[in-house]
Amino acid sequence: MALAINDSNFEEVVLKSDKPVVLDFWAEWCGPCRMVAPIIDQMADEYKDKAVIGKVDVDSNPSISARFGIRNIPTVLFFKNGEVVDKQVGAVPKSNFVAKLEAIL
């Protein structure tokens, strides 16, 4: 299960992580987000020892979304050493997310 990332834990969990971080920006009302959600949860289980996989509800955490210029959802950001190194916008197959994560492991 992916971690719920919010304003209070963002810096500790994402920016200070010693592992790569995959962050899914989503909203309850977003249809394509519901297609991506099970993929993100699967990756959280599969990569639990290698990476941090989290989700940010854009409606509940607008400051994180604004900080990274999230305009479309779902948007998945890939962090390494606290920096955004890749991104995927829209619902795509799991293989796309896995390839981007593997590239930064």
C-alpha positions as CSV (number, residue, x, y, z in Angstrom):
1,M,0.0,0.0,0.0
2,A,1.4,3.4,-0.9
3,L,2.1,5.9,1.8
4,A,-0.2,8.9,2.2
5,I,2.0,12.0,1.8
6,N,0.8,15.3,3.1
7,D,2.0,18.8,4.1
8,S,3.2,17.6,7.5
9,N,5.3,14.5,6.4
10,F,6.4,15.6,2.9
11,E,9.8,16.9,3.8
12,E,10.7,14.0,6.0
13,V,9.4,11.2,3.8
14,V,10.2,12.6,0.3
15,L,13.0,15.2,0.5
16,K,15.1,13.5,3.2
17,S,14.6,9.9,1.8
18,D,17.8,8.0,1.1
19,K,15.8,5.9,-1.4
20,P,14.2,7.0,-4.6
21,V,10.7,8.2,-4.2
22,V,7.7,7.8,-6.5
23,L,4.9,10.2,-5.8
24,D,1.4,9.9,-7.3
25,F,-0.6,13.2,-7.4
26,W,-4.3,12.2,-7.5
27,A,-7.8,13.2,-6.5
28,E,-10.9,11.2,-5.5
29,W,-13.0,12.6,-8.4
30,C,-10.3,11.8,-11.1
31,G,-11.2,8.8,-13.3
32,P,-7.7,8.2,-14.7
33,C,-6.3,8.5,-11.2
34,R,-8.4,5.4,-10.2
35,M,-6.8,3.5,-13.1
36,V,-3.3,4.4,-11.8
37,A,-4.0,3.8,-8.1
38,P,-3.7,-0.1,-8.2
39,I,-0.5,0.2,-10.1
40,I,1.0,2.5,-7.5
41,D,-0.1,0.2,-4.7
42,Q,1.4,-2.8,-6.5
43,M,4.7,-1.0,-6.9
44,A,4.6,0.0,-3.2
45,D,4.6,-3.7,-2.3
46,E,7.1,-4.8,-5.0
47,Y,9.6,-2.1,-4.2
48,K,9.1,-1.7,-0.5
49,D,12.8,-2.4,0.3
50,K,14.2,-0.3,-2.6
51,A,12.0,2.8,-2.9
52,V,9.4,4.9,-1.2
53,I,6.1,4.9,-3.0
54,G,3.5,7.6,-2.0
55,K,0.3,9.4,-2.9
56,V,-0.6,13.0,-2.6
57,D,-4.3,14.0,-2.6
58,V,-4.2,17.3,-4.5
59,D,-7.4,18.5,-2.9
60,S,-6.1,18.0,0.6
61,N,-2.5,19.2,0.0
62,P,-2.6,22.1,-2.5
63,S,0.7,23.5,-1.3
64,I,2.7,20.4,-2.4
65,S,0.9,20.4,-5.7
66,A,1.6,24.1,-6.3
67,R,5.2,23.6,-5.3
68,F,5.8,21.2,-8.2
69,G,3.4,22.9,-10.7
70,I,1.0,20.0,-10.8
71,R,-1.7,21.1,-13.3
72,N,-2.9,17.7,-14.6
73,I,-3.6,14.5,-12.7
74,P,-2.7,11.9,-12.4
75,T,0.9,13.1,-12.4
76,V,3.6,10.8,-11.0
77,L,6.9,12.4,-9.9
78,F,10.2,10.5,-9.4
79,F,12.6,11.9,-6.8
80,K,16.2,11.0,-6.2
81,N,18.2,12.8,-3.4
82,G,15.3,15.1,-2.8
83,E,15.2,16.3,-6.5
84,V,12.6,15.6,-9.2
85,V,14.4,13.5,-11.8
86,D,11.5,12.3,-13.9
87,K,7.7,12.6,-14.3
88,Q,4.8,10.8,-15.9
89,V,1.5,12.6,-16.7
90,G,-1.6,10.7,-17.3
91,A,-2.7,7.0,-17.0
92,V,-0.1,4.7,-18.6
93,P,0.7,1.0,-18.3
94,K,2.6,-0.2,-15.3
95,S,5.7,-0.9,-17.4
96,N,6.1,2.9,-17.9
97,F,6.2,3.6,-14.2
98,V,8.5,0.6,-13.5
99,A,11.0,1.6,-16.2
100,K,11.2,5.1,-14.8
101,L,11.8,3.8,-11.3
102,E,14.3,1.2,-12.4
103,A,16.3,3.9,-14.1
104,I,16.9,5.7,-10.8
105,L,17.5,2.8,-8.5
